[in-house]
Amino acid sequence: MTYIITTQELEHLNEMELRQKYNAILNDLSRRNLAAADCPLATMTLENIQRVLQRKRALKPRGPRF
């Protein structure tokens, strides 16, 4: 991965798609024998995915808790 995916570019994705993208990035790094820490741009993208996931979870309506 040689570029950053911004939070704005991720907003249209649902939670499942975001998790798939996150895992795809980690799998790609693993295939190249790299860790996220070895690639600052990948790390930034993974953090952006986490931010969007957190925001979507916070906005999700919760059912009643009994």
Residue frames as qw, qx, qy, qz and C-alpha x, y, z in Angstrom:
[[0.000, 0.893, 0.451, 0.000, 0.00, 0.00, 0.00],
 [0.494, 0.087, 0.030, 0.865, 1.48, 3.32, -1.00],
 [0.127, -0.440, -0.152, -0.876, -1.25, 5.77, -0.14],
 [0.101, 0.116, 0.694, -0.703, -3.56, 6.78, 2.67],
 [0.211, -0.523, -0.713, -0.416, -7.29, 6.09, 2.61],
 [0.083, -0.231, 0.294, -0.924, -8.95, 9.01, 4.35],
 [0.202, 0.284, 0.789, -0.507, -11.94, 8.86, 6.67],
 [0.468, 0.457, 0.009, -0.756, -13.99, 10.72, 4.06],
 [0.444, 0.317, -0.720, -0.429, -13.27, 7.96, 1.54],
 [0.167, -0.012, -0.971, 0.172, -14.40, 5.33, 4.05],
 [0.348, 0.088, 0.419, -0.834, -17.66, 6.91, 5.23],
 [0.678, 0.165, -0.280, -0.660, -19.81, 5.24, 2.55],
 [0.488, 0.137, -0.862, -0.007, -18.75, 1.74, 3.65],
 [0.757, -0.516, -0.121, -0.382, -20.72, -0.29, 6.18],
 [0.543, -0.657, 0.504, -0.141, -19.15, -1.99, 9.21],
 [0.918, 0.028, 0.380, 0.107, -18.61, -5.31, 7.45],
 [0.660, 0.688, 0.011, 0.301, -16.91, -3.65, 4.48],
 [0.074, -0.886, 0.373, -0.267, -14.69, -1.63, 6.81],
 [0.731, -0.450, 0.510, -0.047, -13.64, -4.77, 8.71],
 [0.890, 0.317, 0.268, 0.188, -12.94, -6.53, 5.40],
 [0.413, 0.843, -0.159, 0.305, -10.79, -3.63, 4.20],
 [0.387, -0.779, 0.453, -0.195, -8.92, -3.58, 7.53],
 [0.843, -0.204, 0.496, 0.041, -8.22, -7.32, 7.32],
 [0.784, 0.571, 0.128, 0.205, -7.26, -7.11, 3.64],
 [0.156, 0.894, -0.336, 0.251, -4.62, -4.50, 4.47],
 [0.560, -0.591, 0.566, -0.131, -3.22, -6.63, 7.31],
 [0.907, 0.124, 0.396, 0.070, -3.21, -9.71, 5.06],
 [0.608, 0.761, -0.065, 0.217, -1.40, -7.81, 2.31],
 [0.109, -0.838, 0.486, -0.224, 1.24, -6.64, 4.75],
 [0.766, -0.339, 0.538, -0.092, 1.61, -10.17, 6.10],
 [0.883, 0.409, 0.199, 0.113, 2.10, -11.59, 2.58],
 [0.463, 0.777, -0.225, 0.363, 4.96, -9.13, 2.14],
 [0.737, -0.201, -0.427, 0.484, 6.42, -10.05, 5.55],
 [0.097, 0.391, -0.154, 0.902, 5.71, -6.59, 6.91],
 [0.195, -0.542, -0.700, 0.423, 3.97, -5.30, 10.01],
 [0.063, 0.909, 0.370, 0.184, 1.77, -2.21, 10.11],
 [0.422, -0.825, 0.079, 0.368, 4.54, -0.50, 12.09],
 [0.575, -0.129, 0.480, 0.650, 6.84, -0.96, 9.08],
 [0.180, 0.429, 0.546, 0.696, 4.50, 1.08, 6.85],
 [0.005, -0.274, -0.381, 0.883, 3.42, 4.46, 8.27],
 [0.382, 0.046, -0.329, -0.862, 0.88, 5.02, 5.48],
 [0.528, -0.220, -0.791, -0.215, -0.76, 1.66, 6.13],
 [0.282, -0.285, -0.687, 0.606, -0.82, 2.46, 9.85],
 [0.171, 0.174, 0.097, -0.965, -2.58, 5.75, 9.16],
 [0.503, -0.056, -0.563, -0.653, -5.14, 4.01, 6.95],
 [0.480, -0.253, -0.832, 0.120, -5.80, 1.34, 9.60],
 [0.114, -0.277, -0.505, 0.810, -6.30, 4.08, 12.19],
 [0.324, 0.087, -0.192, -0.922, -8.72, 5.86, 9.85],
 [0.529, -0.173, -0.750, -0.358, -10.70, 2.66, 9.40],
 [0.366, -0.301, -0.757, 0.449, -10.88, 2.24, 13.18],
 [0.058, 0.188, 0.222, -0.955, -12.07, 5.86, 13.59],
 [0.465, -0.018, -0.415, -0.782, -14.87, 5.40, 11.06],
 [0.524, -0.218, -0.822, -0.050, -15.88, 2.09, 12.66],
 [0.226, -0.278, -0.628, 0.691, -16.05, 3.72, 16.09],
 [0.224, 0.140, 0.003, -0.965, -18.10, 6.61, 14.75],
 [0.529, -0.091, -0.613, -0.580, -20.54, 4.28, 13.00],
 [0.461, -0.264, -0.819, 0.215, -20.94, 2.17, 16.15],
 [0.083, -0.236, -0.446, 0.859, -21.56, 5.29, 18.24],
 [0.357, 0.121, -0.168, -0.911, -24.29, 6.43, 15.85],
 [0.382, -0.139, -0.866, -0.291, -25.97, 3.03, 15.63],
 [0.586, -0.426, 0.055, -0.687, -29.29, 3.06, 17.48],
 [0.111, 0.157, -0.934, 0.300, -29.29, 0.72, 20.43],
 [0.544, -0.411, -0.628, -0.375, -32.23, -1.36, 21.43],
 [0.544, -0.672, 0.145, -0.481, -33.74, -1.25, 24.89],
 [0.396, 0.265, -0.813, 0.335, -31.71, -2.94, 27.63],
 [0.716, -0.511, -0.200, -0.432, -33.70, -4.79, 30.23]]
